Amino acid sequence: MNRREFIKAIGAGALSLYAANYAKAAPAKKPNIVLLLIDDLGHKDLGCYGSTFYETPVLDRLATQSMLFTNAYSACPVCSPTRASLMTGKDTARVGFTGHITKIGRHRYPKTGRIIPPADRMFLPIEEVTIANALKPAGYKSASIGKWHLGDKDYWPEKQGFDLNIAGWTHGSPPAYFYPYEKPGSGWNASIPTLKGGKPGEYLTDRLTDETIKFIDENKNNPFFVYLTHYAVHTPLQAPKPLIQKYTEKLKTDKSQFNATYAAMIESVDTNFGRVLDKLDQLNLTDNTIIIVASDNGGLAKVTNNQPLRAGKGYLYEGGIRVPFFVKWPGKVKPGTVCDTPVTSEDIYPTIMDMVGPDAKPHKNIDGLSLAKVLTGNGKLNSRTLYWYYPHYSPQSKVPGSAVRDGDYKLIEYYDPVKVELYNLKEDISEKTNLAQKMPAKVKQLQNKLKNHLKNCKAITHTPNPKYKPKDVLRK
């Protein structure tokens, strides 16, 4: 073999070796996922959703890089059931978790009320496949940082597929927002057992952000899922004094809202999420990180103005269940797009599974629909009906019921007192004109859909109260 033939042979061998190595090369790195869930954030509480009072420049800017949904709903008008639905992709009735966990360990109801709420689980069963469980086979490290509210110690995040649990436990509101995060004299909610350490003056929203940044830093070389679930802006309303003062002054000229402390809490969440985004930039992870922003129910009406939506948290009206929701998926979602298709908390689970790909192993028996094709502009969601089963006397409305949205029509069926309301949301977003008497056929159709849905979900249903006394009897 002469020199030229030798060099040619070496070149061919090198080319073959390169081709073999290329074939064995690892696939593109799976996307990181940051799911920001803001507690009790109302549909109109961000600038990108029309607020002129609350200042949210970070989230507003993020929304311009995302697809923003105008008809997004929480799975329930209160927190725990929505969180169970989000974690599993299932309807709250199917999970058997329809009312929030309370300090008395059961659902409140009046002794002489018409119904007894369902004896539902009040925990997320271990056998359910959570987002964190489903992502494990794909190599993800998962952290739940902040509020959990899905059961006692046996059902906390570390039992549900998460590698890290910071500040997540049984109860849904913090004892206090400032270190040492304690509420003297409150045995049921005196401290957060899963949040250790701290320093005087430390603010909870800041601390949860610190923990998020630390987790991202430690897992920058592998795919991660961060469930950043702020206690804010849930009560007790507490915030740094300079921020409260800022909005106290603003209230003198802007009357669109009325609570300076709540506004300060919103700005704190916004500013802190900016720190998370900065960390992603610093680590060159931004282009490979999906950001999902959502709320677990509508805004509490006594602290925020949800207009033009009716009522707020705890109600089946739009103010209680319509929420902010937008998704940034770099390279997939066209920035600044808006989607009017009705979507719900249940859709987050299957959407994440489609984003990750076949290595994720989700549960098959889910109710949510993947939004991946909608997000990428490659398709639309099939027409569907959305349901809410909330047969509980919430602290806010104290009126148990259920609801169904089918196209532009929404029916609310109340159980105590018994009544039916029907609205055309396209023409009446404020739900002022009840069409039930004018459209009995539509009422019957939607009632039947609701009945069949609960049957299909094998819902743990409410029961008649044998001690029920009509109000006219009680007044005598």
N, C-alpha and C positions, 0 to 999 in steps of 0.2 A: 504494500500500500504506500503510494507516494504521499508527500506532505499535503498536497491539495485534497486528496481523497480522505486523508486522516482528519483534516479540519472540517471537511464536509460531513464526515461521520459524526464528529463531536457535535457539530451544529444540529444535526438531525436528532441526536440523543438529547441534547439540551431542550430542543423544541418539544420532543415527546415528554420529557420530564415536566416542562412548564405546563403542557396541556393536561397531564395527569394531576398535577397540583391544583390547577385551576378548577378541574372537575370536582376535586375534593374540598375546594374552598368553602368556608362557612357561609351560609346565606346571610343576607343583609340583617343587621341587628334589629331585633324586634323593638317596636316603639315603646318608650316609657309612657306611663299614663298617670296624670294627676287629676283626680276628681275632687273639686272644691264644692263642698256642700255647706251652704250658709243657712243656719237655723232661723226659721221664721222670716226669711227675707221676702218681702212682698213683691208682686209683679211690677210695680211702678217705682221700686226703691233704688234703681240704678239710673244714671244719666242716659245710658243707651236704651232704656225703656221709657224715657220721657221725664224723669225727675229733674226739676230745676232747683231743688233745695239740697238734696244729698249730693255730696261731691265724691265721685268715684272715677277719677281719671284713669287709673290702672285698668280696671275692668272694662271701662268704656273703650279704651284703646285695644284691649284684647278682643272685644266684641267686633271691632272693625277687621280683625284678622280671622274671624270665625264665621260660622253660619249661626244666625240668631233666629230662634223660634218664637213666634208671636202667639201661638196657641199651645203652649206647653203646660202640662198639668202634673201636679203631685198625685200620687196614688191615693192619698187620704188628706182630709183637712187638718190632721194633726200629725205629729212627728213619728212615733214608733212604727205604725203600720207602713208609712211611706218608706222608711228605712229598711224594713223587712222586704218590701217589694223591690226596692232598688238593689238590694244585695242578692236577690234570687231571680229576678225577672218575672216574678209571679204576682198575680192579683192578690190583694190582701186577704180576700175571702178564701182563696185557695191555700194560702199559707196558714190560715186560721189565726190571724193576728190583725184584728180590725180596730182595736182601741189602744190608746197609749198607756204605758206603764205609769201607775200612780204610786204615791208614797204609802197608800193604805194597802197596796198589793192586790187590788181588785178594781173593777169598774164601778164608778159611782152611779147611783140611780135613786130617784125619790122612792120612798117606801110605798107610796100610794100611786106611783106612776103607772102608765098603761102597760109598759113592757119591762122585762128584765133583760139587760144586754147579754150577748152571748158569753158563755163561759169559755172564752177562747184562751189561747195558750199564754199570751203575755210573755213569750220568749221565742227566739228564732231556733227551731229544732236543729240539733247537730247534724241530722241526716240531710238537711238542705245543702245544696252545693252553692256556696257563695261565689262572688266574683273572685275573691282571693283563692278559694279552693280550685276553681276552674283554671286559674292562671298558673298554678304550681307546676303542672306538667310541661308548661312552656318555658320554665326556668325563671319565673318572676319572683322577686322578693317583694313582699307586700307589707305595708304599714297602715294601721288605723290610728290616726292622730286626732284626738278630740272626742266629741260626743259619740256614744254607741247606742245606749238606751234600748237594747234588744234582749234583755233578760238579766238574771242574776249571775253570780260569778261563774257558774258552770256553762254560761253561754256568751262569755265575753269574747272579744276579737281573736285572742290567741287560741281559742277553742274552735274558731270558725275559719281557719285557714290563713290567718295573718301571722307573719313572722314577728311583728312588733305591735304592741298596744301601748300607746301613751295617752292617758287621761280618759280612756273609754271605760265606762262601768255601767251599773244598773240604771242610774237616774239620769234624767234628761236636762236638768238645769244645774249650773255650778252653784255651790254654796256662796261663792263670791268670785269676782273677777280679778281681785288683787291678792297677791301672796299674803298670807299662807293659804289662800283659797279655802277658808274655813267659815262656818256659820255657827257661832257659839250657841249652845242650847238646842241645836237641831240634831237629834240622834239619828234620824233617817238620812240626812244629807249634810253631815257636819264637815266633811272633807272629801277630797277626791283620792281614793286609795291607790290609784294607778298613776298618780303624778307626784313624783318625789322631788325634794329639793326646791330650790328657788331662792330669791333674795327679796328683801324689803322693797316695796314699790313696784315689783314685777307685775305686769299686766298679762292676763291669761292669753289673749290673742297674740301678743308678742311671743310668749313662751311656746305656744303651739307652733308658731312659725319657726322659732329657733330649732325645735325638735324636727320639723319637716326638712329644714335645710341640712341638719346633721345627717338625717337618713339618706337624703339625696347624695350628699358628699360621700358617704360610706358605701353607696351602691351605684356609683357612677359607671362602673365597668360591667354591670349586668342589667338586664331589663328590670324595671321596678314599677310597682303600682302604689301610689300614695292616695289614700282616702283621707283627705284633709277636711275634717268635719267640725268646723268651728262651733263652739257653744254660742257665740255671738250670731245673731243679734237677739237671742232669747233673753227673757228676764232672768235674774234681776238686772235692771238697767243700770250699768256702771261703766264709766269711761274716764280716761285721763282728764283732769280739770281744764287744761288749756284748750282741749278740743271741745269740751262742753261749753266753755265761754265763747269760743268762736261761733258756735251755732246759736247760742243765746243772743248774740248780737245780730246774727243773720235773720233770726225770727222777727226782728223789728221791722224788716222791710219785705221779707218773703213769707207770706202767710199760707203757702201751699202745704206746709207741714206744721207740726206743733210740738215736737219733742226734741229738744237739743241733745239730750243724752243718747237717745236712739240714733240720731244723726251722727254723733261722735263715734258710736260703735261701728256704724257702717263704714265711715272713713277709715277707722283703724283696720278693719278687715281688708279694705281696698289697699291701703298703704302696705300692709304686711304681705299681701299676695304679690305686690311688686317686688318684695325682697326674694320671694320664691322664684319669680321669673328672672330676676337678676342672677341668682345662683345657677339657674339653667343656662343662661347666657355665658356666665363665667366658665362653666364646665363644657361649653360647646355642645350642649344637649338640646338646645331649643328646637332645632330642626328635626329632631327625632322624638319629640315629646308631645303627646296628645293632651290637651287641656279641656276638661269638661266642667262647666259651672252650672250649678243648680241650687234650688231651695227645696226644703222638705214639705213646705205648705205655704199658704198665703200669709201675708203680714197680719200681725195682731192689731185689730182695728183701734184699740185704745191707745196705741203708740205710733201708728202710721196711717196716713190717709191713702186708701187703696182706690179711690175714685179714678175713673168712672166705674170700676168694678164694685159690686155690692158686697157689703159685710167684709169678713176677714177670717183669720184662723178659727177653726172649730165649726165653720159654716160650710154647707154644700153649695152656697152661691159662689160665683166666680172669684170673689175676693179671698175665699178660703182655699181654693184649689189651683188657681192659675198662677204660674210662677215664672221667674226668669230662667232661661235655659239657653246656653250657647256652647258650641263645640269648635275648637281649633284643632285641625288635623293637618299639619304641615305637608305640603305637596299634594294633598288630597282634596281639601276644602278650599273653594275659591273664596278669598277674603272678602268680607263685606256683603255676603249673601244673606238673604232673609227668606225664611220658610214659614208659610201660614198653615201647613198641615198640622192637625192636632196630634200631639205626641204625649207620652206619659213617662213617669219614673220607671216603669217596667221595661221600657225600651233601652235603657242605658246598658243593662246586662248583655243582651244579645248583640248590641252595637259594639261593645268592647270586644266580644268574642270574634266578631267578623273583622275587626281592626287588627287583632292579633294573628288570626289565621288558624289553621287546623290543629296546631299543637295544643291549643287551649282545649279543655275538656269540660264543656258546660253541661248542666243538667238538660235533658231533652224536654221535659214537661213544663214549659214556661209559657207565659201569656204575652210577654213583650215581643215587639217586632224590631229587627235590626234597622237602624237608620243609615247604614253604610251607603247604600245606593242613593239615598236622598242627599247625604252629605257630599258625595262625590259627583253628583249630577248625572248619575247613570240610571236613574229610575225613580219611581214614586212608590209611596206606600199604598197598598190596596185599601179600599174603603173599609172602615171598621167602626165598631161601636165601642165607646169607652164607658166604664162602669166605676161607681164608687159605692161601697157598702159600709155605712157608718151608723149602725144602730146603737149609738151611745149618747148619753147626756153630757156633751162636752162642757167644760167649765165656761165656755164662751156662749154658745147658742142654747145649750140645754135641750135641744130638740133632735131626737134620733131620727135617722132616715137613710135613704139611699138615692142615688142619682144615676142618670144615663145620658150620654150625649151621642146622638146619631145624626151625622151631617150637621146642619145648622140648629137642630132642635135639641133642647135639653129638658129632661123631665126630672123633677125632684119629688119623691114620694116620702112623706113624713109619717111616722108611726105614733107620735104623741105630741100634739094632737094629730089625729088622722086627717091628712089633706094632701092634695096633689097640685103641683105647679108645673106649668109648661111654658118655655120661653124660646123665642127665635133669636139666637145669639148674634146672627148676622145683622139683624135689624135692631136688636135690643141688648147690647152688651151689658147694660146696667141692670137687666132683669127686673124691669119695672112693670111690664104688662104680662099678666098671667093669661095664657091662651087656653087653659085647660077646658073651660066651659065651651069655648068656641070650636075646639078641635077634639072631641071625644074619641074619634077613631085613632088619632095619633097618640092620645094618652093610653088607650088600650094596647096599641101596638108596642109602645115603649115599656109599659108595665109588663107585658108578656116577655119581652126581651130580657128585662131585669130578672124576672122570676126564673127563666130558663138558664140565665147566666149563673145565678146562685146555686141552682141545682147542679149545673155542670161543674162548678167549683167545689161541690160538696161542702158548702159553707157551714160553719158552726153558727147557727142562726139564733136570733133573739126569741124569747118566749113571752106569752101573755103573763102579766103579773096578777096572781090570784087576789092580791090585796089592793088592786086598782080601785080608785074611787074618782069618778068624774069631778071636775072642778066645781060644778054647780052644787054637788053634794057636799064638798068640803066647805063651801061658803056658808051653808046652812047652819 
